[in-house]
Amino acid sequence: MDSPSAPNPKPEQLRLAALGELGVLDTEAEREFDALARVTASIMGVPNAGISLVDADRQWFKASHGIEIGETPRDIAFCDQVVARGEALLIADTLESEEFAANPLVTGYPRLRFYAGAPLMLDSGECVGSLCALDTVPHPDFPIEKLDRLRDLATLASELLEARGRRLRGEIAAKIVSATPHAVMAANHRAEIVYWNTAAEKMFGLPAAKAIGRNVMTIIPKKFHHGHQERFEAAAEGGPTRLVGTFVELEARHADGTVFPVELSLAPWGSQDMGGFAAVIRDTTDQMKLRAERDRNKQFLDAVVSNLPSMLFVKDTDTRRYLLVNRKAEEVIGRSAESMKGKSDAELFPGAGQTFEHNDLKVITQGGSSQTEAEFERDDATRVHIRTTRVLIDGPDRPNQYLLGLSEDITSMRKTEAARWRLANYDTLTGLLNRGSMLAQIERLIEAEHRFAILNIDLDRFKSVNDQFGHVTGDEVLKVVGARLADLSDENTQIARIGGDEFVCLMTGERLRERAARCAEKIIGGLRQPIKTRGITAHLGASIGVVLYPDDGRCVESLRQNSDLAMYRAKNEAKGEPCFFDDEMDAAERDRRTLERDLRTAIEEGRIDIAYQPIVCVATGEITSVEALARWSEPDRGAIPPDIFIALAEDCGLIDELGEQILRRACIDGLAWPEKLKVAVNLSPRQFYSGMLTDTVLRVVEETGFPAHRLQFEITENLVIQNAAEAFSQLEELKSHGIGISIDDFGIGYSSLSYFQSFSFNKVKIDKSFVSELDHSKAAKAIVQAVVGLATQLSMSVVAEGVETPLQRQMLEDLGCSHLQGYLISRPVSASVINAMVISEAALLPA
């Protein structure tokens, strides 16, 4: 007899699984199986019989009669051959069988000589063992009919095994059903409850004794009776319904009438004739509450995420594609969330995508969190600055599954910072560098010891343009000037506006002196060209002082001072040419500082003297007034010209103190003179700047007791030109207190006649330049004649200054001048001399 081939692995797995589901291996002896073994031995007429189950590597006897061994290795088991063949096996004499003669069970204990076995076939078609008859003697004449009986007995053994398995599973199921927290019920074909577990009693508040026999509609709310009745009946009849095989959410009714949510699943049981359906019911009240809470939380979180004022996104760390984008991100990026989901930064932002992905990868590979800033361009060409914090988040599938990004739109902040930076570094009017930025640049160059040149530029006649046409027009002119300077400078030159009409060019590179001279000449020529703006034409000029580092100074302050000196020298002397700083200027500046110190001391010590020059009436020859003239001398310098120290006082801020001192001295001296004698004091244009002139004058008049109607102030046309509105306002207030106002040096200004319309002067003084040319200039004579005529019409006195010859006196008298002043009458003299002149009452005009 040939040996069967090795079993197919897949069917063998199914066979072993079927054997395992029986739950019979290695169990205790059971009466019905032992009885079947005895009956088999008796019917087969042999002393030994057994129910053999073949496991993966052994055969095990569930029951045996006359067999003393409990199990054998599978590879020597005769029953394994029955399993392999799936049919009965008969061996009348084992020693005569080539296949089994050498089997250890033949050659050794128990020295089998006879074997008959029938397969144990389950309903599933799997063979799990055999029912065998054994003997130690051969049975050469074994009847074939007995083999058929053996097959019948094997079928009975198979049924016993399956019944046992079903019983075991039923017991297990009963224990599970009894112990499960879920309600389990069963109903028959009439939908009457036939089983009701303990959990069902608790869930529905209905004892099993009362539940069994009732219709399942007992646990269904009345509003669902009609629909569910049909479904339960269909399930009971084994028909199709969605309630079978899956859990469905329904509502159930408690014995007290309350309704609660459940999940229910049906399964048919029994046969068509006797059976129905079983149901597993789960109370989902807590689950529904949890779900509702979860839904509320999700809605809340969705609302939070959606309405976050910051941009939020989530990406998959493997693909780095967007999974979530909130509403703020849509606004900032300018795209919908749907258009971004599933895409990468490289796909969405071709320009900046690589940077974004690099920032993502850094966090993904290194862990932790990071904050970065980036800029990208939206589809509408708007550029957006964002600051993003990235962090990794664990997901359900793996650690660090997600990359969370929280971004804020800092575009406005960056624009504000840029605007502040520009405001801090650039002039808002011209767009050029401002003073602070230029000084910082100079400091850096000095620190690095780089050679450079500074061109200090001051506009000529700009104040006249500002006063004449207004500040708005003046600003427009400055814009044009800034643009011209930029056009006239080379690429190694930076330009700054450091004051109202002051500009600086900072030049670096080679051949600084040569390039600075050439650049300065171009600027002077360029700014000399007319500037047309806002319907006017402005004519300016430029005075430029040049310093070189380190030749002309090694710090910012010395370079600034020296460039100012060079610029002032250019303004006062060069006239249209740039001026480079040199040692002579430095010496002059040191002398000026010494003179300023001496002047300050002289004022503090009251050493400024006053000389008075008489003004006489042409008609009477008598002195009608005197002009107070400041005088100053130092032992080592001698007399300092008034035009020098007065200008110095104006420049260094001493003019208010000096002016008050001269006024107070003149008032005190004037008290000694007759009531009819008036005292004239000159006012500097700078005395009007503080706004305190009127208060100072009235205070001095009150403190000295000098009558205000005896006081006169002389102003120059330049004062009015520089600030007409402010000057006239203060002069009107002084005049309202009885103080006389004269216009001095008349005729040498720009718009002399127009001022007579704006202010009612008491007296006009004709400048000595016209008087000196009177005897040989028809023009001078005509001007004097016109001024006299105009003054007469306006009821003003006319004083001719600088009268030095009898001929000039006579011509002025003939032209109608009412008063004369000059060396012909008297040089400036002390107060005591004036006192003597007044006392003598002598006429000062010779006959």
C-alpha positions in Angstrom: 0.0 0.0 0.0 1.5 3.3 -1.0 2.1 6.0 1.5 -0.1 9.1 0.9 1.5 12.4 0.0 2.1 15.1 2.6 -1.0 17.1 3.5 -1.7 20.5 1.8 -0.6 23.2 4.2 -3.7 25.3 3.8 -6.3 22.5 4.3 -4.2 21.3 7.2 -4.5 24.7 8.8 -8.3 24.7 8.4 -8.4 21.1 9.8 -6.4 22.1 12.9 -8.5 25.2 13.3 -11.7 23.0 13.2 -10.1 20.6 15.8 -9.3 23.5 18.0 -12.8 25.0 17.9 -14.1 21.7 19.3 -12.3 22.5 22.6 -11.8 18.8 23.3 -8.0 18.2 23.3 -6.5 17.3 26.7 -9.9 17.3 28.4 -11.0 14.8 31.1 -12.7 11.4 30.2 -16.3 11.7 29.4 -18.9 8.9 29.8 -20.5 9.0 26.4 -17.2 8.8 24.5 -15.9 6.0 26.8 -19.1 4.0 26.2 -18.7 4.5 22.4 -15.2 3.0 22.6 -16.5 -0.1 24.5 -19.3 -0.6 22.0 -16.9 -0.3 19.1 -14.6 -2.9 20.5 -17.5 -5.2 21.1 -19.0 -4.8 17.6 -15.6 -5.1 15.9 -14.8 -8.3 18.0 -11.4 -6.9 19.2 -10.1 -6.2 22.6 -9.0 -2.6 21.9 -10.8 0.5 20.5 -10.4 4.2 20.7 -11.4 7.7 19.6 -8.2 9.2 18.2 -7.8 12.9 17.5 -4.8 13.9 15.3 -3.2 17.2 16.4 -0.3 19.0 14.6 2.4 16.6 16.0 0.6 13.9 17.9 -2.4 11.7 18.1 -4.4 11.9 21.4 -7.1 9.5 22.5 -10.2 11.2 23.8 -11.6 7.8 24.8 -10.1 4.2 24.7 -11.0 0.7 25.6 -8.2 -1.7 26.3 -5.5 0.8 25.2 -3.0 1.8 27.9 -1.3 4.6 26.1 -2.8 8.1 26.0 -1.1 9.5 22.9 1.6 8.8 20.3 3.7 10.8 17.9 1.8 11.7 14.8 4.3 10.3 12.4 3.8 6.7 13.7 0.1 6.9 14.2 -2.0 4.6 12.0 -4.9 7.1 12.4 -2.8 9.8 10.7 -3.1 7.7 7.5 -6.9 7.7 7.9 -6.8 11.5 8.3 -4.6 11.9 5.3 -6.8 9.6 3.1 -10.1 10.8 4.5 -11.5 7.3 4.3 -11.6 4.0 6.3 -8.4 2.0 6.6 -8.2 -1.8 7.1 -4.9 -3.7 7.9 -5.7 -7.3 8.5 -2.0 -8.2 9.3 0.5 -5.4 9.9 3.5 -7.7 9.4 2.3 -8.4 5.9 2.0 -4.7 5.1 5.1 -3.1 3.5 4.0 0.3 4.8 3.3 -0.6 8.4 5.5 -3.7 9.1 8.3 -1.6 10.4 6.1 0.8 12.4 7.3 1.1 16.1 3.8 0.3 17.2 4.2 -3.0 15.4 7.7 -3.9 16.2 7.5 -2.6 19.7 4.8 -2.1 22.3 1.9 -2.8 21.9 2.9 -5.0 18.9 -0.1 -4.3 16.8 -1.1 -6.9 14.2 -4.5 -5.6 13.3 -5.9 -2.1 12.6 -9.2 -0.8 11.3 -10.1 2.9 11.4 -12.8 5.2 10.0 -12.5 8.9 9.7 -14.1 11.4 12.1 -15.6 13.9 9.7 -17.2 17.2 10.9 -20.1 19.0 9.2 -17.5 21.4 7.8 -15.9 18.5 5.9 -12.7 18.5 8.0 -11.3 15.2 9.3 -10.1 15.6 12.8 -9.1 11.9 13.7 -10.5 8.4 13.5 -12.5 5.8 15.4 -10.2 2.7 15.4 -10.3 -1.0 16.4 -6.9 -2.6 17.4 -5.7 -6.1 18.1 -2.4 -7.8 18.8 -3.3 -10.7 16.6 -4.1 -10.6 12.9 -7.6 -11.0 11.5 -7.1 -12.3 8.0 -10.8 -13.1 7.6 -12.2 -9.7 9.0 -15.7 -9.3 7.4 -16.0 -6.2 5.2 -19.5 -5.6 6.7 -17.9 -4.8 10.0 -15.9 -2.0 8.3 -19.2 -0.4 7.3 -20.4 -0.7 11.0 -17.1 1.1 11.9 -17.9 3.9 9.6 -21.4 4.3 11.2 -19.9 4.3 14.6 -17.4 7.0 13.4 -20.2 9.2 12.2 -21.8 8.8 15.7 -18.5 9.8 17.3 -18.2 12.9 15.0 -21.7 13.9 16.0 -20.8 13.5 19.7 -17.7 15.7 19.2 -19.7 18.5 17.4 -22.5 18.3 20.0 -20.0 18.6 22.7 -18.5 21.6 20.9 -21.8 23.2 20.5 -22.6 22.6 24.2 -19.3 24.0 25.2 -19.8 27.1 23.1 -23.3 27.4 24.5 -22.0 27.3 28.0 -19.3 29.8 27.2 -21.9 32.0 25.5 -24.2 31.7 28.4 -21.5 32.8 30.8 -20.6 35.7 28.6 -24.2 36.7 28.1 -24.8 36.5 31.8 -21.7 38.5 32.6 -21.8 41.1 29.8 -22.8 44.7 30.7 -24.9 44.8 27.5 -28.5 43.7 27.4 -29.1 40.4 25.6 -32.5 39.2 24.7 -34.0 36.6 22.3 -37.4 36.5 20.7 -39.3 33.8 18.8 -40.9 34.1 15.4 -43.9 35.9 17.0 -41.4 38.6 18.4 -42.1 37.3 22.0 -39.3 37.6 24.4 -37.9 34.1 25.3 -34.6 35.2 26.9 -33.7 38.2 29.0 -30.3 38.5 30.8 -29.4 40.3 34.0 -28.0 43.3 32.2 -31.4 43.7 30.3 -33.1 43.6 33.7 -31.0 46.5 34.9 -31.1 48.5 31.6 -34.9 48.4 31.2 -35.9 48.1 34.8 -37.9 44.9 34.0 -37.2 41.6 35.7 -36.8 38.5 33.5 -40.0 37.0 34.9 -42.0 39.9 33.6 -40.1 40.4 30.4 -40.3 36.8 29.1 -43.4 36.3 27.1 -43.9 39.9 26.3 -43.6 41.4 22.8 -40.4 43.2 22.0 -42.4 46.4 21.5 -42.3 46.6 25.3 -38.9 48.2 25.1 -39.6 50.3 22.0 -41.1 53.9 22.3 -44.7 54.0 21.0 -43.8 56.5 18.3 -41.6 53.9 16.7 -43.9 50.9 17.1 -45.1 50.7 13.5 -41.8 50.9 11.8 -39.9 48.7 14.2 -42.6 46.0 14.4 -42.1 45.3 10.7 -38.4 45.1 11.1 -38.5 42.8 14.1 -40.9 40.5 12.4 -38.7 40.4 9.3 -35.7 39.5 11.5 -37.7 36.9 13.3 -38.7 35.3 10.0 -35.0 35.5 8.9 -35.8 38.1 6.3 -33.5 41.0 5.3 -33.3 44.0 7.6 -30.6 46.6 8.4 -30.9 45.6 12.1 -29.2 42.3 11.5 -25.4 42.0 11.6 -24.6 45.5 12.6 -25.2 48.0 15.4 -27.9 50.6 14.7 -28.6 53.7 16.8 -32.2 53.6 18.2 -34.2 54.8 21.1 -35.5 52.4 23.8 -38.1 52.7 26.5 -37.4 52.0 30.2 -40.1 50.4 32.4 -40.8 53.8 34.0 -41.5 55.3 30.5 -38.3 57.2 30.0 -36.6 57.0 26.7 -32.9 56.6 26.3 -30.5 56.0 23.4 -29.2 52.5 22.5 -27.3 50.7 19.9 -29.0 47.4 18.8 -27.8 44.5 16.7 -30.0 41.5 15.7 -28.9 37.9 14.8 -31.2 35.1 13.8 -31.3 31.9 16.0 -32.8 28.5 15.6 -34.5 27.0 12.6 -37.3 28.1 10.3 -39.7 26.2 12.4 -38.4 27.0 15.8 -36.3 30.0 16.3 -36.4 33.8 16.0 -33.8 36.5 16.6 -31.5 37.5 19.4 -30.5 41.1 20.1 -27.6 42.7 21.8 -28.5 46.1 23.2 -26.0 48.7 24.5 -27.1 51.7 26.5 -25.4 54.7 24.8 -26.6 57.4 27.2 -23.1 58.1 28.5 -21.6 57.5 25.1 -24.1 60.0 23.6 -23.3 62.5 26.3 -19.6 62.0 25.7 -20.2 62.4 21.9 -22.3 65.5 22.5 -19.5 66.9 24.7 -16.9 65.9 22.1 -19.0 67.5 19.4 -19.4 70.7 21.5 -15.7 70.7 22.2 -14.9 70.1 18.5 -17.3 72.9 17.5 -15.7 75.1 20.1 -12.1 74.2 19.0 -13.2 74.6 15.3 -14.6 78.0 16.1 -11.4 78.9 18.0 -9.1 77.7 15.3 -11.3 79.3 12.6 -11.5 82.6 14.4 -7.9 82.8 15.7 -6.5 86.2 15.0 -3.3 84.4 13.9 -2.8 82.2 10.9 -2.8 78.5 11.8 -1.9 75.5 9.6 -1.2 71.8 10.0 0.9 69.7 7.7 1.8 66.0 7.5 5.5 65.6 8.5 6.0 62.9 5.9 4.5 64.6 2.8 4.8 68.2 4.2 1.4 68.9 2.5 -1.3 71.0 4.1 -4.0 69.2 6.1 -5.6 72.2 7.8 -5.7 75.9 7.2 -7.8 78.3 9.3 -9.8 81.4 8.2 -7.0 83.9 9.1 -4.6 81.9 7.0 -7.0 82.3 4.0 -7.1 86.0 4.6 -3.3 86.4 4.9 -2.4 84.1 2.0 -5.3 85.2 -0.2 -6.4 81.7 -1.1 -9.1 79.4 0.1 -8.3 76.5 2.5 -9.7 74.0 0.0 -7.3 75.2 -2.7 -4.3 74.7 -0.3 -5.2 71.3 1.3 -3.1 68.5 -0.1 -0.5 70.8 -1.6 3.0 71.6 -0.6 4.6 75.0 -0.2 6.7 74.5 -3.4 3.5 74.1 -5.3 1.7 77.0 -3.7 4.5 79.5 -3.4 7.0 79.1 -6.2 9.1 82.0 -5.0 9.2 81.4 -1.3 8.1 77.8 -1.0 11.7 76.4 -0.8 12.4 78.6 2.2 9.2 77.5 3.9 10.0 73.9 3.3 13.5 74.3 4.6 12.1 75.8 7.8 9.7 72.9 8.2 12.4 70.3 7.6 14.6 71.9 10.3 12.0 71.4 12.9 11.0 67.9 11.7 14.6 66.7 11.8 15.8 68.5 14.9 12.6 68.5 17.0 11.6 71.1 19.4 10.1 74.4 18.1 11.4 77.3 16.1 10.4 80.8 15.1 11.2 82.2 11.7 10.2 85.3 9.6 9.5 85.2 5.9 8.0 87.3 3.1 6.0 86.1 0.2 3.9 87.6 -2.6 0.2 87.0 -2.7 -1.7 86.4 -6.0 -2.8 90.1 -6.0 1.0 91.1 -5.9 0.7 92.3 -2.3 3.8 91.4 -0.2 3.2 89.9 3.2 5.6 89.5 6.1 4.8 86.6 8.5 6.4 85.4 11.7 5.8 81.6 12.2 6.3 79.3 15.2 6.5 75.6 14.3 6.1 72.7 16.6 5.7 68.9 16.2 2.5 67.1 17.4 2.0 63.3 17.9 -0.7 61.7 15.9 -2.8 58.5 16.1 -0.5 56.7 13.7 3.0 57.7 14.9 4.9 60.2 17.0 5.5 63.6 15.5 2.9 62.9 12.8 1.9 66.5 12.4 3.6 69.9 12.0 1.6 72.7 13.6 2.4 76.2 12.5 1.1 79.4 14.1 1.8 82.6 12.1 1.1 86.2 12.6 0.9 88.8 9.9 3.6 91.4 10.8 3.4 93.3 7.6 2.0 96.4 9.3 4.6 96.2 12.0 7.4 95.9 9.5 6.0 98.7 7.5 5.8 100.8 10.6 9.4 99.9 11.6 10.5 100.7 8.1 8.7 104.0 8.2 10.2 104.8 11.7 13.7 103.8 10.4 13.2 106.0 7.4 11.9 108.8 9.6 14.9 108.3 11.9 17.4 108.3 9.0 16.0 110.3 6.2 14.7 113.9 5.8 10.9 113.7 5.3 10.8 116.6 3.0 13.6 115.9 0.5 14.1 112.2 1.0 17.8 112.8 1.6 19.7 111.5 4.7 19.0 113.5 7.8 21.4 115.1 10.3 21.5 112.1 12.7 22.1 109.6 9.9 24.9 111.7 8.4 26.6 112.2 11.7 26.5 108.4 12.3 28.0 107.8 8.9 30.8 110.3 9.6 31.5 108.6 13.0 31.8 105.2 11.3 34.2 106.6 8.7 36.3 108.2 11.5 36.3 105.0 13.5 37.5 103.1 10.4 40.0 105.8 9.6 38.8 106.3 6.1 39.6 109.6 4.4 36.6 111.7 3.3 35.5 115.2 2.5 32.6 117.2 3.8 30.9 119.9 1.7 28.9 122.2 4.0 26.2 123.9 1.8 24.1 126.9 2.9 21.6 128.3 0.5 21.8 132.0 -0.3 18.6 134.1 -0.3 16.4 131.2 0.7 14.9 133.1 3.7 13.8 135.8 1.4 12.0 133.3 -0.7 10.4 131.7 2.3 9.2 135.0 3.7 8.0 136.3 0.4 6.2 133.3 -0.9 5.4 131.3 2.2 6.7 128.0 3.8 4.7 125.7 1.5 6.5 127.2 -1.5 9.7 127.2 0.4 9.4 123.5 1.0 8.8 122.8 -2.7 12.0 124.8 -3.4 13.9 122.7 -1.0 12.7 119.5 -2.7 14.0 120.8 -6.0 17.3 121.7 -4.3 17.6 118.2 -2.9 16.9 116.6 -6.3 19.5 118.9 -7.9 22.1 118.0 -5.3 21.5 114.3 -6.0 21.9 114.8 -9.7 25.1 116.9 -9.3 26.9 114.5 -7.0 28.9 111.4 -8.0 28.2 107.8 -6.9 30.7 108.0 -4.0 28.9 111.0 -2.4 26.1 110.9 0.2 23.8 113.9 0.7 22.0 115.0 3.8 19.7 117.9 4.8 20.9 118.9 8.2 18.8 122.0 8.8 16.3 124.4 7.3 18.4 125.4 4.3 21.6 123.6 5.1 22.9 120.6 3.3 26.0 118.4 3.6 27.7 116.2 1.0 29.9 113.4 2.3 32.4 112.3 -0.3 34.6 109.2 -0.1 37.1 107.6 -2.4 40.3 108.9 -4.2 41.3 112.5 -5.2 39.1 114.0 -2.5 40.3 117.6 -2.9 40.0 117.6 -6.6 36.6 116.0 -6.7 35.3 118.1 -3.9 36.3 121.3 -5.7 34.7 120.1 -8.9 31.5 118.9 -7.2 31.2 122.2 -5.3 31.5 124.2 -8.4 28.9 122.1 -10.1 26.6 122.6 -7.2 27.1 126.3 -7.1 26.4 126.5 -10.8 23.4 124.2 -10.6 21.7 126.0 -7.7 22.3 129.4 -9.4 19.8 128.3 -12.1 16.2 129.6 -11.5 13.9 127.2 -9.6 10.3 127.3 -10.9 7.6 125.8 -8.7 4.1 126.5 -7.7 3.8 129.3 -10.2 6.9 131.3 -8.9 10.5 131.5 -9.9 13.1 131.5 -7.1 16.6 132.7 -7.5 19.0 131.1 -5.1 22.7 130.6 -4.6 24.9 128.4 -2.5 27.8 129.1 -0.2 30.0 126.0 0.3 32.7 125.3 2.8 34.9 122.2 2.4 36.9 120.2 5.0 38.9 117.0 4.6 39.4 114.3 7.1 41.9 113.9 8.8 43.6 117.1 7.5 41.1 119.6 8.9 39.9 117.7 12.0 39.9 114.3 13.6 36.5 114.4 15.3 32.9 115.3 14.2 32.8 118.4 16.3 36.0 119.9 14.9 35.1 119.0 11.4 31.7 120.6 11.8 33.1 123.8 13.3 35.8 124.1 10.6 33.3 123.4 7.8 31.1 126.2 9.2 34.0 128.5 9.2 34.8 127.7 5.6 31.2 128.1 4.6 30.9 131.5 6.3 34.1 132.6 4.7 32.6 131.5 1.3 29.4 133.4 2.1 31.1 136.6 3.2 34.2 136.7 1.0 34.3 134.1 -1.8 31.0 135.1 -3.4 30.2 132.2 -5.7 33.3 130.1 -5.1 33.7 127.2 -2.7 36.0 127.8 0.2 38.4 125.1 1.7 39.2 125.3 5.3 42.8 126.5 6.2 44.8 127.5 9.2 44.0 131.2 8.8 40.3 130.5 9.3 41.2 128.5 12.4 43.2 131.5 13.8 40.3 133.8 12.9 37.9 131.5 14.7 40.0 131.4 17.8 40.2 135.2 17.7 36.4 135.3 17.4 35.9 133.0 20.3 38.3 135.2 22.4 36.3 138.2 21.4 33.0 136.5 22.3 34.4 135.7 25.7 35.6 139.3 26.2 32.2 140.7 25.1 30.3 138.4 27.4 32.5 139.6 30.3 32.1 143.3 29.3 28.3 142.9 29.2 28.3 141.1 32.6 30.5 143.9 34.1 28.5 146.7 32.4 31.5 148.0 30.5 29.6 148.7 27.2 29.6 152.5 26.9 27.1 154.7 25.0 27.8 157.7 22.8 25.0 160.0 21.7 24.9 161.8 18.3 22.6 164.8 18.2 19.8 165.2 15.6 18.9 168.9 15.0 15.8 170.6 13.6 16.6 172.4 10.3 14.1 175.1 11.1 15.4 176.0 14.6 18.9 174.6 14.7 18.1 173.0 18.1 18.7 169.5 19.2 15.4 167.6 19.2 16.7 164.1 19.8 19.9 162.0 20.2 20.7 158.6 18.9 22.2 156.2 21.4 25.3 154.4 19.9 27.0 151.5 21.7 30.8 151.7 22.2 33.2 149.1 23.4 36.9 149.1 23.9 39.4 146.7 25.5 42.9 147.6 26.8 44.6 145.0 24.5 42.4 145.6 21.5 41.4 149.2 21.7 38.0 150.2 20.3 36.1 147.4 18.6 33.8 148.6 15.8 30.1 148.4 16.6 29.3 146.5 13.5 31.7 143.7 14.7 30.6 143.3 18.3 26.9 143.9 17.6 27.0 141.2 15.0 28.9 139.0 17.4 26.3 139.6 20.1 23.6 138.6 17.6 25.4 135.3 16.7 26.2 134.2 20.2 22.9 135.0 21.8 23.9 138.1 23.8 21.9 140.7 21.9 18.9 140.6 24.2 21.0 141.2 27.2 23.1 143.9 25.4 20.0 145.6 24.0 18.4 145.8 27.4 21.6 147.2 29.0 21.9 149.9 26.3 18.2 150.8 26.6 18.4 151.1 30.4 21.5 153.3 30.2 19.9 155.5 27.6 16.7 155.9 29.7 18.7 156.8 32.8 20.9 159.3 30.9 17.8 160.8 29.2 16.2 161.6 32.6 18.8 164.3 33.1 17.9 166.1 29.9 15.0 168.4 29.1 11.5 166.9 28.6 11.5 167.9 24.9 14.6 166.0 24.1 13.9 162.5 22.8 16.2 159.5 22.9 16.5 157.1 19.9 17.8 153.5 20.4 18.6 151.1 17.7 16.9 147.6 17.6 18.5 144.5 16.2 16.4 142.1 14.2 17.4 139.3 16.6 15.7 141.2 19.5 12.3 140.4 17.9 12.9 136.6 17.8 12.3 135.9 21.5 8.9 137.6 21.6 9.9 139.3 24.8 10.9 142.7 23.4 7.7 144.6 24.3 7.7 143.3 27.9 11.4 144.1 28.3 11.0 147.7 27.0 7.9 148.4 29.1 9.6 147.0 32.2 12.8 149.1 31.6 10.7 152.2 31.1 8.7 151.6 34.3 11.8 150.7 36.3 13.8 153.8 35.2 10.8 156.2 35.1 11.7 157.4 31.6 8.6 158.7 29.8 7.6 156.4 27.0 6.7 159.3 24.6 10.4 160.5 24.8 11.6 157.1 23.6 12.2 156.3 19.9 13.3 153.0 18.3 15.2 152.9 15.1 14.8 149.8 12.9 16.4 148.8 9.6 14.6 147.6 6.5 16.3 144.3 6.9 14.3 143.6 10.1 11.1 144.0 8.3 12.2 142.0 5.3 13.2 139.0 7.5 9.9 138.8 9.4 7.5 141.5 8.4 4.3 140.2 10.2 6.0 139.5 13.5 8.0 142.8 13.4 4.9 145.0 12.7 2.9 143.2 15.4 5.5 144.1 18.1 6.1 147.6 16.7 2.4 148.3 16.9 2.3 147.4 20.5 5.3 149.6 21.3 3.8 152.5 19.4 0.5 152.0 21.3 2.4 153.0 24.5 3.6 156.3 22.9 7.0 155.1 21.7 8.1 156.5 18.4 9.3 154.2 15.6 11.8 155.3 12.9 12.9 153.4 9.9 16.7 153.7 9.6 19.0 153.5 6.6 16.0 153.9 4.3 16.5 153.2 0.6 19.0 150.4 0.7 16.5 147.5 1.2 14.5 145.5 -1.3 11.0 146.8 -0.8 11.2 150.0 1.1 8.2 151.9 -0.1 5.8 149.0 0.4 6.4 149.2 4.2 4.8 152.6 4.4 1.5 150.9 3.6 1.9 148.3 6.3 3.0 150.6 9.2 2.7 154.2 10.2 6.3 155.3 11.0 7.0 158.5 12.9 10.2 159.2 11.2 12.2 158.1 8.2 16.0 158.4 8.1 17.6 158.7 4.7 20.7 156.5 4.4 24.1 158.4 4.3 25.0 156.7 1.0 22.4 159.0 -0.8 23.6 162.1 1.2 27.2 161.5 0.3 26.4 161.5 -3.5 23.9 164.3 -3.3 26.1 167.0 -4.8 27.1 164.9 -7.9 24.3 162.4 -8.5 21.0 163.3 -10.0 19.6 160.0 -9.0 20.6 160.5 -5.3 19.0 163.9 -5.4 15.8 162.6 -7.0 15.5 159.8 -4.4 16.0 162.2 -1.5 13.4 164.5 -3.0 10.9 161.6 -3.5 11.4 160.4 0.1 10.9 163.9 1.5 7.7 164.3 -0.6 6.4 160.9 0.4 7.2 161.6 4.1 5.5 165.0 4.0 2.3 163.4 2.6 2.4 160.7 5.3 3.1 163.3 8.1 6.5 161.8 8.9 9.7 163.7 9.9 12.7 163.2 7.6 16.2 162.8 9.0 19.2 162.9 6.7 22.1 160.9 8.1 25.8 161.4 7.4 25.7 165.2 6.8 29.3 166.2 6.6 29.5 169.4 4.5 27.7 172.7 4.4 26.8 172.0 0.7 25.0 168.8 1.7 23.2 170.7 4.5 22.1 173.4 2.1 20.9 171.0 -0.5 19.0 168.9 2.1 17.3 172.0 3.4 16.4 173.1 -0.1 14.9 169.6 -0.7 12.7 169.9 2.4 14.5 167.7 5.0 13.2 168.5 8.4 16.1 167.1 10.5 19.9 166.5 10.0 22.4 164.2 11.6 26.1 163.9 10.9 29.7 165.1 11.6 28.8 168.6 10.4 26.6 169.0 13.4 28.4 166.7 15.9 30.3 163.5 16.3 28.9 161.0 18.8 29.7 162.3 22.3 29.2 161.3 25.9 26.1 161.9 27.9 27.8 164.7 29.8 28.6 166.6 26.6 25.0 166.3 25.5 24.0 167.7 28.8 26.3 170.7 28.3 25.0 171.2 24.8 21.4 171.3 26.1 22.3 173.6 28.9 24.0 176.1 26.6 21.0 176.1 24.3 23.4 177.0 21.5 22.3 176.2 18.0 24.4 173.5 16.4 23.6 174.4 12.8 26.0 177.2 11.8 24.3 180.1 10.0 
